[in-house]
Amino acid sequence: MATAHDTIDPLDPVKGRAPLILGNASFADITNAVAAPLEQTSYKGWWLGFGAAVLTLGVLLISVGYLVWEGTGIWGLQNPVGWGWAIVNFVFWVGIGHAGTLISAILFLFRQKWRTSINRYAEAMTIFAVICALLFPTIHVGRIWLLYWVFPIPNQMAMWPNFMSPLLWDVFAVSTYFTVSLLFWYVGLIPDFATMRDRSKGLRQKIYGGFALGWRGSMRHWVNYEKAYLILAALSTPLVLSVHTIVSFDFAVSNLPGWHTTIFPPYFVAGAIFSGFAMVLTLAIPARKIFHLEHIITTKHLENMAKIILLTGSLVGYAYGMEAFVAWYSGNEYESFTFSHRMFGDYAWAYWIMITCNVVSPQFFWFKKMRRNVTVLFILSIFVNIGMWFERFVITMSLSADFIPSSWDYYSPTIWDISTFIGSFGLFFTLFFLFLRFIPMVAIAEVKTVLPQADPHWHPESAHGADADHATKEAHAHG
Amino acid sequence: MTMQTNMRPQRPELDEVASGPSDEGQPEATDVTMDGYSRRTFLGVMGASAAFAGVGLSGCIRKPVTKIVPYATRPEDVVEGVPLHFATAYQQGADVHGVIVESHEGRPTKLEGNPAHPGSLGATNATTQASVLGLYDLDRSTTPLQKGASIDWTAAWEAFDKLAANKAQGLAIVLPAVMSPSARRLLATAKTTFPKARFFLADQLWPANAMAAAAAVAGDGAYALSHLDRADVVASFDCDFLGTEPGNVRLTKGFTQRRRIAKPGDPMSRLYVAEPHFSSTGAMADHRLRIKGGDVGKALGTLASLLVAEGVTLGSGLANVLPKATFDDKSTKVLTALAKDLAKNRGAGIIVVGYRQPAWVHALAFALNQALGAVSDNGPQTWHQDATLPVLEDLAALSAGLDQKAFETVLVLDADPVFAAAGKLGLAQKLAGVANLVHAGTHADATGKIAGLHLPASHYLEAWGDLLSLEGALSIQQPLIEPLHHTPSPLEVLARFVTGKSVSGYDLVRETWKDAPSFSTVTWEKWLFDGVASVSPAPAPASVDWAKAEPLITAGAAAKAAALEIGFALDATILDGRHANNGWLRELPHPMTKVTWENTLVVNKATANGLKNGDLVSLTVDGASVTLPLYVLPGLADGTALVSVGHGRKGLGRVADQHGTDTYPVLPVGGWYAEGSFSATGDHTKLANLQPSGNSQTPDAVDGYGPTASPETYFKNGKGNNPYEPRFLALTATAKDYLETPNFPDAIADRVFDSEKVKSWMYPERPGEKPLVGGATTDDVYLNGVHQWGMSIDLSVCTGCNACTVACQAENNIPVVGKDQVSKGREMHWIRLDRYFSGTEDDVEAIIQPLPCQQCETAPCEAVCPVKATAHSNEGLNDMAYNRCIGTRYCSNNCPFKVRRYNWFNLNLNLHPLEQMQKNPDVSIRFRGVMEKCTYCVQRINRAKIAAKIQGDGRVRDGAIVTACQQACPADAIVFGDLRDPESKVFKAKSEPRNYQLLRELNLRARTTYLAKIKNPNPDLV
């Protein structure tokens, strides 16, 4: 790879940039590498991971089943703290579900070609995280069997939901986001499903074929595909911003000190991107290793994500500081008490965990060495995940001490709060393992577009490396 | 039964509502009711559809099949859905409360005070209010027991009659305070039929020390009554007359009459309190002294000396025997000022002494009151002598008698001496050794369990009886319902034992009164109807000999206070344990500690010596020990501990069995204070505290509890000079400050929040908005109802007695959740009493603030509900549609007052039919996952509106709606009514300058507003 850097000619549109995919991979190499995990004959490792995930999913099912049977009282919620871990987890998962669409849509619109290696992965993570997120507001209501009342279903009693309620906005925002993200993901998957169809036999071929919707790779297909993809990207882009803005409204629109803050929408969006990228790192680092995709998901990809984490982490840190400053500067005694209580009160431990993980730990990414050190990246990404969970916890716990001191109380979770949260990881990883096993985890068609061979200016002779000829043949074969 | 036909309903106007107006071509009330039923049927069908819809989602929610059996012929007076009201009376200890019982289709559901009765004056306390739940107690004894085995009634009566037949036997009759003339008549008969019979009092509520002191100077049957409505200066010596003291309802009524002022400068009385523990009365005090229980008498002696120095003449040389002690500067100053105040206000000042103080202190106080001219027909203290008041021996005498094997038969009626007596008396072992122990009571309690024969007895709401209160009011008790378990009343049991015949309670009472001069069939009906037959206070004693107080005082004054004094007390909610199985009362907080479900050893920080709330301690008194949790409360005297009796009554029932510690084993004999010690066991328990933190209005105060929220704090120190400003919650001011700055709440609010400035740009006026009164608005596009409901709560008079909370619980079917849930912060009370401290650990003040739903006009809860389950009525009510609620709890999060209550579980699952009988049919039972809260008793509002529509122009007159909390409040702190009616009480209250809204700066426009607490400190001490 050192050779690639040596021969960079900044004026050459083909050679002028460091290649995004390393190892002079040919089109076939890409297809083979990505399809390999789906076509393996031995799945020992996969079964192990999948089994663990399903067991954890079982914990979730038991927890939710008991919850529905007994009532929300099985959680640690109480009078001042009407929202606890369920809402914390909801915001946590929604936040994680941000990176995927951001990578797919916004980076796509900005022509950030490096995204192609990780977008499938990140989008899958988004979908699964949003599924986990949707679970929590669903189960946290007291009468889950009446949840459909939040939808504006015409009825003879002319009873409508309350369009003033941020919870209702949430219903629309998150479900829209989920729908568009799913479509976006699926549209991107169609060419790859076709590839898999072509590589498999029997029932497998029929199923992949069904999902491929008759994709044959014709020019007309590609034209429609590109248009659809572009439209969906344009649709998703504002959604990335709106979803977490609206989630933040759940807090910001209320009148509670510590919640009622105008800084929340940008702060929440930044936090969501922050946690989303951290989660992509957490998942991608082991996966690229296990499935030997280091040449596709390169250190450069990881480094780019680390930069975004550094940026959004700093934004979040700025928001923490600004919140505290405004609380003091406003002279509002409730607000300032809430913040001093956050920092030095009952939940000070959570606050300082949050600050350490979210503000302090990303500072390591100022150093290139750290950004390119996979181990450091992995550890810090987990720190950020923890910190972002605690951020939502700290915010939610503003409930514990609000206006009237007499009602203040300390909230602590029960075993069921914890098991539901752990169980949600079971749901996430079950879906994720299924994804790894049955869906190409890297967008094959898209990655090929960033190969040097895909460039119209590419000539076999300009290629360096041993198998340039081979690559040329491949390029011609695929048109 | 004759019962139904003999009962007389109260409030005939309701009958008229039901049947009368149909002549005038107006809709019949029955139509209204029928309409209601058809609507309910409709809702039932809707509910079923919803349930079916839910099946697919949730699994099975199976509704049990129930059948409704309609009346074949309608009983007289009964209109389904329209409750009837009957008057009766309730006794606990020396207190008799006249009550009016609401009865729904024959089920008594709710008690209200009878305004005609001088013991209740239209109000109740928490215990009386909760006594209706005792009727439906699932653990009541239902069958007679012979040596613990169930037997049938025939066999039981046979055994009983056999015992009663032996007239020559040594007999002990043990019973609570005898306030029933019929029982007195029977006891007099027993004296002659059983020559060897002796009578014992087993009633910890009986003010034995005060009675003994009165008897010593004026003879048997003498007693003194205090009338605080006639007092300008009240000096309380360890007397919690706003709490558990006998006569607390009457005394609260009287005291608060003189504390309620309509405008600045109105006269009000002044209260001095000297007490070892921090009581509700102490929280109301203008000046409060922390003095050990054992030193209270000496403080009174010191006061007496100071009064003598002021020229007050004490009777019969008492001035020479006065005990003295030296107190710290503050106490001396206050006692001196008090002496001056009393001397200045002769005839209008009174000294009251609590039941826990020994007889000599009472005697001294009586003598002082006499010397101060307080005793007169219209003075603050009156003396009475009731010759019919039976002289009963105490339990120590019973114990001694048992030692001497003086009794072959012990008949215990409606009492539990095995539990509720000092452990040192050893009554459990001694009574177990009696040949024939007969017990009659509602429960097979500790005495019932060891009794050879236990007879289940009726609850007072099932029984005929009569009660003569100390105030001289005679009430006939009438049953509200056929005895649920076919039991005889204690009176009937006594009569059968004494006369050997089975006579119904009705006949027993008629027998007592048939020869009364005013008796006739007509007057009898009227007695039952009114609930009070006559009020004639007993005459003053023929002579009072103060010289007889001298030896008492001399002997008593010699006693010294203990180094570590353990002060026992009746429990604030379950008294001596008689309500131990009453969930409503168990879940009520202690007014100062706010701990529910159990008793604690309450000490101040210095005495706690580093121990924390909930640390278990082993309390040792005179060799006996019990283990209970510790609670650290400010404001107690150093070296004294408070512990209540009555808890830990194991074996009584499912509620009584839970939590709490029986402290009777360490209770000293014949007194309430003892030397003792405590040590940590190392264990810890989580207390179910309704106010676990946030005890101060200045939460960021680092030292102590911060200053009071008063004009003094906000103005005199100047902003910025006072680093910790209290929150604008429970405001207080001295009478002088109020006179100088009448609108101080507004002034403070403007200062704290700059609210006018904020309002002008942040809260634009709504279309058509007109300011109304007390911050409410009306005539805007939303609030266009004929009535605009509002409530005013006067902090000047609220004593924190909890009566409102229980009344609300009874009226609104609020479930009891248990200690575990309360300790998680899931209590369901719709109205809570916030208690805030100010000052330092030692020099502490407390203020109590009742907090129901504030019914904000711009309610934050309404905006955030995704399904509009909570919405505003055009009359200003923040309504809650339980059926629509899906339980997101967002409303509760957004409620700045946190008054919303959530059903975390299905708290009404599998209600026993008996429990169902108590429920108010006008209020729906809430399912799990549903939010609930105070509705201003919307069912009462609607009932009054319907009545107003049927009867007149549809306008509800002021006073026609009384909310449950308002009705129960003995301090009349709560006023409810129509803000559109400028003549209404609530309008007038809200027009007072001290009216203010909580959290005004949030622009909530709360319909519940507060009147700031006005205190009246002695100018000499300021």
Contacts between the chains, C-beta under 8 A, distances in Angstrom:
chain1	res1	chain2	res2	distance
A	68	B	58	5.9
A	68	B	59	7.1
A	69	B	59	7.3
A	70	B	905	6.5
A	71	B	903	7.6
A	71	B	904	5.8
A	71	B	905	4.6
A	71	B	906	6.4
A	71	B	928	4.5
A	71	B	929	6.2
A	72	B	887	7.0
A	72	B	902	8.0
A	72	B	904	5.9
A	72	B	929	6.8
A	73	B	821	7.6
A	73	B	826	7.2
A	73	B	904	3.0
A	73	B	905	4.3
A	73	B	928	7.7
A	76	B	824	7.2
A	77	B	889	7.4
A	77	B	904	7.2
A	78	B	824	5.1
A	78	B	825	3.3
A	78	B	826	5.4
A	79	B	825	4.7
A	79	B	826	6.3
A	79	B	827	7.3
A	79	B	892	7.2
A	79	B	898	6.0
A	79	B	901	7.2
A	79	B	902	7.5
A	80	B	825	6.9
A	80	B	898	5.3
A	81	B	825	7.7
A	82	B	889	3.5
A	82	B	890	7.4
A	82	B	892	4.4
A	82	B	893	4.6
A	82	B	902	6.9
A	83	B	889	6.5
A	83	B	890	7.9
A	83	B	893	6.0
A	140	B	888	7.5
A	141	B	886	5.0
A	141	B	887	5.0
A	141	B	888	5.4
A	141	B	929	7.1
A	142	B	885	7.3
A	142	B	886	6.5
A	142	B	887	2.0
A	142	B	888	7.6
A	142	B	889	7.4
A	142	B	902	7.1
A	142	B	903	7.1
A	142	B	928	6.5
A	142	B	929	2.3
A	142	B	930	6.3
A	142	B	931	7.8
A	143	B	54	8.0
A	143	B	885	7.3
A	143	B	886	5.0
A	143	B	887	5.3
A	143	B	927	7.4
A	143	B	928	7.7
A	143	B	929	4.0
A	143	B	930	7.1
A	144	B	57	6.5
A	144	B	58	6.3
A	144	B	929	8.0
A	145	B	53	7.2
A	145	B	54	3.3
A	145	B	55	7.9
A	145	B	57	4.2
A	145	B	58	3.9
A	145	B	61	7.6
A	146	B	50	7.0
A	146	B	54	6.8
A	146	B	886	4.8
A	147	B	57	7.7
A	147	B	886	6.3
A	149	B	867	4.8
A	149	B	884	7.4
A	149	B	886	5.8
A	150	B	866	5.0
A	150	B	867	6.2
A	150	B	886	7.3
A	159	B	868	7.6
A	159	B	884	7.3
A	160	B	868	7.3
A	161	B	866	5.6
A	161	B	867	5.6
A	161	B	868	7.0
A	162	B	863	7.7
A	162	B	865	5.6
A	162	B	866	5.7
A	162	B	867	6.4
A	162	B	868	4.2
A	164	B	863	5.0
A	164	B	864	7.7
A	165	B	863	6.8
A	165	B	864	5.1
A	165	B	865	5.8
A	165	B	866	4.3
A	165	B	890	7.1
A	166	B	864	6.6
A	167	B	864	6.8
A	167	B	865	8.0
A	167	B	866	4.0
A	167	B	888	5.8
A	167	B	890	5.7
A	168	B	866	4.4
A	171	B	866	7.2
A	250	B	890	7.8
A	253	B	863	7.9
A	253	B	864	7.2
A	254	B	860	7.2
A	254	B	864	6.4
A	254	B	890	7.7
A	254	B	893	6.3
A	254	B	894	4.5
A	255	B	860	5.2
A	255	B	894	6.2
A	255	B	896	6.5
A	255	B	1002	6.2
A	256	B	893	6.6
A	256	B	894	6.7
A	256	B	896	7.9
A	333	B	725	7.2
A	333	B	727	6.9
A	333	B	752	7.9
A	337	B	699	6.0
A	337	B	700	5.9
A	340	B	700	6.7
A	341	B	699	7.9
A	399	B	893	5.8
A	401	B	693	7.8
A	401	B	694	7.2
A	401	B	699	7.4
A	402	B	896	6.7
A	402	B	898	7.2
A	403	B	727	7.7
A	403	B	896	4.5
A	403	B	897	7.3
A	403	B	999	5.8
A	404	B	694	7.6
A	404	B	729	6.6
A	404	B	834	7.0
A	404	B	851	7.3
A	404	B	896	7.0
A	404	B	897	5.7
A	404	B	898	6.3
A	404	B	998	7.7
A	405	B	693	7.4
A	405	B	694	2.9
A	405	B	695	7.3
A	405	B	696	6.6
A	405	B	697	6.7
A	405	B	699	5.2
A	405	B	727	7.1
A	405	B	729	7.8
A	405	B	836	7.4
A	406	B	691	5.1
A	406	B	694	5.2
A	406	B	695	7.9
A	406	B	832	7.4
A	406	B	834	3.7
A	406	B	835	7.3
A	406	B	836	7.2
A	406	B	849	7.8
A	406	B	851	7.3
A	407	B	694	7.0
A	407	B	897	7.6
A	407	B	898	3.8
A	408	B	692	7.4
A	408	B	693	4.9
A	408	B	694	3.9
A	409	B	692	5.5
A	409	B	693	7.1
A	409	B	825	4.2
A	410	B	692	7.2
A	410	B	693	7.4
